[in-house]
Amino acid sequence: MTQLNELTASEAARVLAAGEASAEDMMRACLDRVSERDDTVRAWAFLDPELALSSARAADSHRKAGNALGPLHGVPVGIKDIIETADMPTENGSDLFRGQRTGRDADCVARLRNAGAVIMGKTVTTELANTNPSKTRNPHNPEHSPGGSSAGSGAAVADFQVPLALGTQTGGSVIRPGSFNGIHALKPSLGLIQREGVLMQSHTLDTVGAYGRSVEDLALITDSMAAFDASDAFSFGGRRSSLSAALDMDIPAPRFAFLETPAWPEADDGARKAIEQVVDGLGARCVRETLPSPFDRILDFHATVMAAEMVPYYGPLIDASPDKASDMVKARLAVARKVAAGDYVEALLARGPINDSLISLLDRYDAVLCLPATGPAPHGFATTGSAVFNGLWTYLGVPCVTLPRLSVDGLPLGVQLVGKPGDDGKLLRTARWLDQQLAG
């Protein structure tokens, strides 16, 4: 019989709503798994079992009183430790913020609580959500990286310690850990989820995303958080529709455009063979395509924007307390400060033409299919892995999902799908079709 902590979030929500298990039962199962595995996986930056159980009991009391239940009522959720939580520290993986308690919830956390979710704890992030590897280990093989910077969230969901968790992506920090840890992950359209209360590194790129164990899980948690923020110029102001409802729509078998992308030369042989088998298996439903220039320069454009915008957000923090920042982050900041203003403006202006060409391509296909990483999780902890298969889509602000359906050298590798900006529902609907095909 499946243990409570091994249920998908969608299954858990149904079990809890039907009264077949209590939120306290669910939380105890998750905490027992953490106790069993924490010495190996090390996914949590802050976890107070009594606080987690108290919150779960409050959810049970709410249900027993006959009150209306939200779609996530009683479901545990892990929160990346750059997202503010009123009752827990938010330390941003950095000595600069050690012991910080802001006393407030980020908007996305508040919306999760309103949906009935029980916030279990804070998951490990890399220092300032940057490139310095964290203490977290890959649950499939602890000698390999779990990715970054949402390492704790990805590893905790993969190891059955929590059914859902939040991540953020500026380069590849939602999709890459999803691929490395063998779980479902969604980086939604830029601004679909509010960023208020989330550590900012790049206002053009930063995106809140989610981890789960099914496409339905991703729709469920994203629906619970999506909201427009009039104070954020990058908040998605287009038509909003239920992602879960989009999954219920009947669709013809979709068509895919396979893009090697400019990152293809950096992919491992095993990763190339694995994704090409998917392409070949789809037959006429998947066509190899290319995009015109300046798509060939997109990796540099993303790196330029990320570096230039990192300077005003992280520069003052690190300059004020350089002894509390790692050499790796200080070195990256020093390089970022050399970005020329003209290069930054050119990179910003290129987004429009590239997005236009992508949208034109997706007028003929349902999604782009591509690799989510250069290969499986790297051995050792000198690096969190390369984001070259992710940063280009983050730069464009388009939705991306990774499906845990491939394996290379005994480790997981995902399949990444990309959709039109704002068309997250169609992307998830297409992703579920492919997920079922590959699982079968």
Disulfide bonds with the S-S distance in Angstrom:
none
